Amino acid sequence: MDLKDDSGATAPGRASKSGQVDTMRVLLDAGAAVDLKDDFGKTALLLASVQKYLSAMRVLLDAGASVDAADNNLLTALMLASANGHEDTVRVNRGRGSGGFER
């Protein structure tokens, strides 16, 4: 469940990046690690934040995703959402306590 494909992507990351909330729930219910990072250090929450998939973000946050997880460039979901002007995404991240970052 916590494997990466040939491109370094994770199953939860692929599902979140394309807004497949039902698939994400199945993966998480089956035991997929919510904060598993791809080869670029991006978690499913980071990918959902960039794509503005608020429902995906909420599912991940409810499953315990870290709002402060940082990618290989030390960018968090909040930072990426802010840089892309995604105000709703920023509110979701801030509402869950984002304030620092974790490597």
Secondary structure, 3 states (H helix, E strand, C coil): CCCECCCCCEHHHHHHHCCCHHHHHHHHHCCCCCCCCCCCCCCHHHHHHHHCCHHHHHHHHHCCCCCCECCCCCCCHHHHHHHCCCHHHHHHHHHCCCCCCEC
